[in-house]
Amino acid sequence: MTRPDGRAKDEMRAVKLTTGFTMYAEGSVLAEMGNTKVICTASVEEKVPPFLEGKGLGWVTAELKLDGRSSEIQRLIGRALRAVVDREALGERQITIDCDVIQADGGTRCASITGGYAALYLACRKLLDEGVIEKMPLTAEVSAVSVGIFEDEAVLDLNYAEDSHAIVDCNVVMTSKGEFIEVQGTGEGRPFTQNELH
């Protein structure tokens, strides 16, 4: 099997993170995975949602501008990033990760998580440097990548040509400690076996 862009089955597209991409957010990154490009910003508010008021805990949430699937993907991004946040160390403030897909070629949610983490790190680093918080509230780094079965072969980091014809589509979110945060797998064309999942 030859992949549409000529990559090896286990080869990722080039990943590029350009920091300081916008002026006003506490953290900002242009995340590029191949031809997929997402602007990720992290904005800090000195307040938390009502359900957290007075509890001494911070919150991280996400917003995504894409299409009708946005709310599902927003929740995924928020869950992925909150998994590595010491919310007590963050204090009673909220960081909103805003992901704006400006060019999509597969893997938008993975690029949003990877870029969103980088923007979150920059925002937390700024809070730490300015003395607003006493310690870095992030306990690990987070990244995400897609895997799938395309033309009956397992492939890494599907672009749109592969994703739109994949038999199985899966997204894997992990920490720098090698721990899983989330694994989403769907049999698009048919069910898949445990061996195929591995």
Secondary structure by P-SEA (a helix, b strand, c coil): cccccccccccccbbbbbccccccccbbbbcccccbbbbbbbbbbcccccccccccbbbbbbccccccaaaaaaaaaaaaaaccccccccccbbbbbbbbbcccccaaaaaaaaaaaaaaaaaaaaaaaacccccccccbbbbbbbbbbccccccccccaaaaaaccbbbbbbbcccccccbbbbbcccccccccccc
